Amino acid sequence: MDRSALTRTVRGLWDDDILPSLSALVAVPAISPIFDPAWAAHGHLAAAVEHVRAWLADRDLPGTTVEVVALPDRTPLLLVDVPGTAPTSDTVLMYGHLDKQPPVGGWGEGLGPWTPVVRDGRLYGRGAADDGYSGYAAIAAIEGVRRAGGTHSRCVVLLETGEESGSPDLPAYLEHLRPRLGDVSLVVCLDSGGNDYDRMWLTTSLRGLAQATMTVRVLESGLHSGMASGIVPSSFRIARQLLDRLEDSATGEVLVREMHVDVPEHRVAEVRDAVASTPGVLVGSVPWAAGTRPMGEDEVELALNAGWRPTLSVTGASGLPEPDDAGNVLRPFTTLVLSFRLPPTADSAAAIEAVRRALTTDVPYGASVELSRVEFADGWNAPELAPWLRETLDRVGEEVFDAPWRTVALGGSIPFMGLLHEAYPRAQFLVTGAVGPDSNCHVPDEWLHLAHAARITEAVAVVLDAHARR
């Protein structure tokens, strides 16, 4: 494959073809269904799918089929089937999503969630980095391989519209499409990123989750605190005692043994290499409040905390009035949303059951404890890299980035990865992307590093060619 031709092709596609269409996609308020229950009536998800479908239909890829798949009462999915140019019978499955996080307020001057702005090599707008670019990059990688004289196996690009809602419809689609996908030997996911924009980052693990809403109730209705306190126990104090069963409040260590695993030694080594390549990034990319310090000084330990150790965050509360509205009332209940991140190999079902036992057994003062909105999902640990893929990534590091590739253990989740790993246990996984530590995914001023996205596209093209020749 002509490497210089590949570079020219990919960069030209990004400048001339992808950026205008991706900018228009940013303008579509395709909010994920969990945040927009009336998504079907609003039609924004369908509009996003149609926008990308139309762009794909105009590509010069003979034999390619572009199809909108819509199962009853489920979010739509865009499926692109590109015939291979190599005499192989297996499939490369390339994944991305078109749904977006809510807009939220607080965007910078001249910026907005649905207002695409290109500034200093960055495309700003909701969904630019997470991850509206993925389908474009996948197709550009395939086109780049062909124009540079390379070869590739059959490629199927799958773009869902429910990822930001936890991909609830994806299992049904995978089952529906399984006969058509064939023998998947490589999965490429472009919904990730890393610690800088100078190299290719592989996501090698994703944490699981366990979440529950806990309500501690002590009264049927509130009472004057001056009259009831000392007689009626505080629901907040009981909730605090129950939390002490789950977490050491002094250190943040989760006390639920079912949530702990032994971190594989090779993952520890990968973390050390990543930290050595980008020292200070883990702490430096956080918008600390004045005077706040991290939970430790050792960056390797911090990275392991974020990727391989359980954590608890209280992400919501109810029963607590706003300070301006707070009177002298002993409140009848306290509700807290408990969100655990679990190690990639932890059993999420066992973890949530342990939480249930801890919160509902021998409750102080016999108070009522109700658990609602319970959900849990296992994490994912990538299979070992095949020699051909490791060698290709080494070459990509030298030829595309001039820096060695590194790995990252993400604290977030991409449900698709676990589903695909279960369905295709012998497949290789390339989970990467153009997101960096300050790309602002899910928050105001989300932006895509355009040059880095082009380099990632070129790297994927090199992997596709190597996969077909392995």
N, C-alpha and C positions, 0 to 999 in steps of 0.2 A: 504494500500500500504506500502510495506517495504521500509522505508525511507533510510536506509543504503544501501540497494540493488540499489535503485534509484541513489544515489550519486556515487556508484562504477560504475554503468553502464554508466552514463553520462560522467564521467571523463575518463573512458576507451574508450568510443566512440570518445571523443575529441582527446585524445592522439594517438590512433591507427588508426582511420578511417577518422576523419574529417580533422585534420591538414594536412596530406599529400595531400588530394584532394583539400582542400581550397588553399593550397600553389600553386598547379598547376593552379588553377583558377585565382589566382592573376597574373600569367604570361600571361594570355590572354588579349590583349589590346582591350577589349570590350567597346569602347568609345560610349557614348550615341549618338543617331542619330542627335541631334541638333548640336553636335560638329563634326560629321562625316557624311555629307550628302550622301556619297557613302558607307554607312554601309552595304547595301545588297551585293554590289560587293566585299567589303573587307572580309565579312564573319565572322568577329570576334564575333558579337552578336550570330550568329548561333553556333559558336564554343563553346562559353561559355554555351549556353543552352545544347548542346550535351554533354559537359563534365559533367555537373551536372546530366543530364538525365542518363548517363551511371552509375554514382555512385548510383543514386536512384534505378536503375533497379536491382542492386545487393543486395539491402537490404532484410532482412528476415521479410517481412511484407505480409503475405498471403492475396491474394485478391486485393492487391494494383495495381492500374493502373497508369502508367506514360506516359504522352502524350504531344507532342509538338503541340500546336495549333497555326496556322499561317493563319490569315485572309489575303486576297489579299492586297498588298501594305502596310502592317502594320508590325511592329516589332513582332518577335515571342514571344510566351508565353509558359511557362512550367507549366503543370497542373498535380498535384499528388493527386489521390483520394484514401484515406485510409479508409477502412470500419471500423465502430465502433465496439467496444467490449461490449458496454453497450446497453441495449434495449431502445434506444432513437431514435427519428426520425429526430432530428435536426442536423445541420451542424456547425462545427467550421471551419471558414475560416482563414487560416494563410497566411500572405502576406510578400513578400520580392521582391527584384529586383536584376538583374544580370548586368545591364548596369553600366558604370562607368563615372566619371568625367574625363576630359582631364588630361594628365600626369603632365603638367607644369614642369618648371625647378627648380633647387635649392635643390634637394634632398641631404641628408647628405652623408658622405663618406661611401661607401660600400652599399648604398641603391639606389633604383630606382623604378619607378612606376610598372615595369613589372618584377622586380627581388624580389621574395619572400625571406625574411630574417627573421629568428626567433632569437630574441635577448632579453634576460632578460624577458622572458615570454610574449613577444610581437611579433606578426606577422606583419611585415612591407610590404607595397605594396598597390597599388591603388585597391580599392574595397574590401580590407580585412575587414574593419570596416563598410564601406558604400556601400552595405551591403551584400557582397558575402556570409557571414557566415549564413545568415538568413535561407535559405532553409535547410542547414545542421542541424542547431539548431532545426528547427521545426521537422524534422524527428527523430533526436536524442531524443527529448522530448517524442515523441510517442513511440519509442522503449523503452525508459526508463520506461514509465508507464507500458507497457506490461511485461517487464522483472521483474519489482518490484511487480507484482501482482495487479496492479491497473486496471482501466478501463477508456475508453474514448469514446466519441461520434464519429460519422463519421467526419473525418478531410480532408479538401481539402486545399492543399498547392498551392498557386498561385504565380509564380515568373515571373514578367514582365521584359521587356528590354527597357523601355522608361521612367523610373521614373525621371532620371536626366534631361530629356527634358520636364518635366511637365506632363508626362503620357498622351500624346495626343491620344494614341490608346486604352487606358484602358476603356473608356465608351463603345466603340464598342465591346470589349471583354466581358465586364460585361453583356451587352445586349445579346450577342451571347450565353453566358454560363449560363444565369439566370435560365433556366429550369433545368440545371444539378446541380446547386449549392443547390437548395432546400431551406429549412427554416434555414437561418443562424441566430443563436442565440448568437454566440460569435465570435468576430473578434480579432485575435492576429496579431499585426504588430510588426516586429522586426527591423524596420528601424529608431530607435530613440535611446535615451540614457539619460544621466543626468549629475549631477554636481560632482559626484565622482564614485569610483569603489567599494564602501563599502556597497552599499545597492541597492535595486531595485527602479528604477525611472519610474513613469508612466507619459507619456505625456498626459495632460488633455486638452490642447488647442493648436491650430496652427494658426498663423496669416495668413491673406489673403494678396493679393498683387494687386497693380495697377501700371502699368508701361506705359510710353510713351516717345517717342523721340521727343524733341522739337527743331525745327529749326527756328531761328530768322534771317530774311534776310533783308538787307537794300540796297544792291547794286547788280547789275548783274555781276559785276567783281570788283576786288580790285582797290584801288586808293592809290597814295602816301599819307601817313598819314600827312606829313607836309603841303600838299596842301588841303586835304579834311577834316581833323579833325577841328571841330568847325562849319563845314557846315553840314556834314553828321554825324548823331548820331551813336555811337558805338553799334554794334549788341550785344556785350558782356554786355554793360551797360543796354540795354533794357532787355536782358535775366535776368540780376540781379534784375531789377525792377519787372519782372514777377514772379521770384522766391519769392520775398518778399510778394506776394499775397498768397503764399502757405505755407510759413514757416517763423517763427520769427528767423532771423539769429542770434540773441543774445542768445536765449535759446534753439533753436531746436524744439520748439513747432510747430506742424502742425496746420495751421489756417483754414483748410477746415473742416467745422463742420460736414459734412457728414461722415468724417472718425473717429469720436469720438463715443464711447459708454460708458455706465456705467459698470464698472467692477463688476461682481457678488461678493457678500461678501464672499461666500465660496471659491472663487478663491483667493481673497486677503489673507484669512486665510491660504490657502495652500502655498502661496508664503512666508508668514511669517515663516511657519514651515520649508520650504526648506532652506531659508536663515539661519535660526538658526542652521540647521543641518550641513551646509557647509559654515560657515562664511569666507568671503574673496575670495571665489572661483570666483565670477563674475568678480571681478576686477583683481584678481591675475593671471587668466588664459589668460589675454590679453597681447600681445607683444607690450607694450607701447613704443613709441619713447620717448627719454629722456626728462623729464620735463612735459610730457602730463598728465593731470588729467582727471578722469571720469566726466560725466555730473552732478554728484551729489555725496554726501557722504553716503546717506541712501541706503543701499543695497536693501531693500524692494522696494523702489521707482525705483531703477535701474532695478530690475527684472520686475516690472510692465511696465516700459518703453519698455523692450525687448519683453514682451509677450502680453501686452494688450493695448498699446498706439500706435498711428500711428507715423511713422517716414518717413523721406525723405532722400534718399541717391542719389547723382549724381554719377552714376556708369560708365559713359563714356562721351566722348566729341569728337567733330570733328570741322574742320574749324580753328583749332589752330595749327600752325606749331610747330615742335620741336624747343626748344630755339636756337639751333645752326643754324636753318634755318630761324629764324624770322627776316624779314627785316622791313623797315619803311613803312608798308602797313596797311591801314585801311581795315580790312578784310570784305568781302561781307556778311558773315554769321557766326553764332555760333550755333552749335548743341550740345545739352546736353541730356543725357539719364536720365530720372527721374524715380526713383524706390521707390515706397511707400510700406511700410509694414503696413497692416491694422489690427485692432483688430479682434479677431476671429469671432465676431458676426456682424461686419460691412457689409453693402451692397456694394460690390465692384463695381457693375454697377453704382450705384448712386455716388460713390466716384469718379470714372473716369470721369463721366459726369460733376461733379463739377469742376474737374481739367480742363477739356476742356473749360468750360465757363470762368474760371478765366484767362486762358492763351490767349484766342482768343477774348475777349471782351474789347473794348476800349484800344487797344494796343498803347503804347507811340509812337508818331510820325507817327502813321499809318503803322508801319513796318509790313512786312509779317510774320505770324507765322503759321508754318505747324506742325501738330502732326502726327507722323507715328509710326509704330510698337506698336500700342496700344494693351495692353492685361490686363486682370483683372481676378481675381479668389477669391471667398469667402474663408474665413478661416474655422475653425472647432472648436467646443466646445463639449467635450465629454459628453455623458449622465451621469446621476448620477450612481454611482456604486451600483449594487444590493447587498443586505446584504450578500449573499453567497460569492460574489467575494471580498468584503471588508474583511470579516472574513478570507478568504483564504490568502489574501495578508498580513494580520496581522500575520498569521501562517508562511508564507514564510519569512517574516522579522525576525522572531524569529529563525526558524529552518535552513534556508539556509544562511542568511546573518548576523545574530546576530546584526541586526540594523533595525530600522523601515523604511518601504517604504516611499518614498516621491514623490511629483509631480513636474512637470516642465511645464511651458508654453513656448513653443518653438516659436522663431521668424521666423523660416523657415516654409516651407509648404510641406505637403505630400498629393497631390491631391486625392490619393486613399481613404483617410479617409472620406472626404466629400462625395465622390461618394458612398461609402459603407453605410455611415450613412443615406443618402437619400434613398438608395435602401432597407436598413434593419433598419428602425427607432427604432425597439424594441430590437435590438441586444445590447449586452454588448461589450465594447471595451477595449482591453488590448494593449496599445501602449507603447512599451518599447524597450530595446535593450542594447547593450554592449558599445555604444559610450560614451566617457567621454569628459570633457572640453578640453583636450589636445590630442584628438585622431587624429587631423589634417585631418579631412575629407575635401575634395576639394582642399587641399593645399599639399605642399611637406611633405614627411615623414609620410603619413597616416599609422596608426597602430591599431591593434586589441589587446585588453587586453584578453589573452586567458583564464586565470582563471575566469575572470569576465563573459566572454561569456559562460563558462561552468555553472557557477552559474545561469545565466539568463535562460539557457536551463533547468536546474533542476527546477527552479521556474515555468517555463511554464508547465512542466510536472505535477507539483502539481496542477496547475490551471486546466489543462485538466481533471485530475481525479476528482477534486471537481465539475467541471462543469457537468460531467456525473452523479454525485451522488446528485446533488442539489434537 
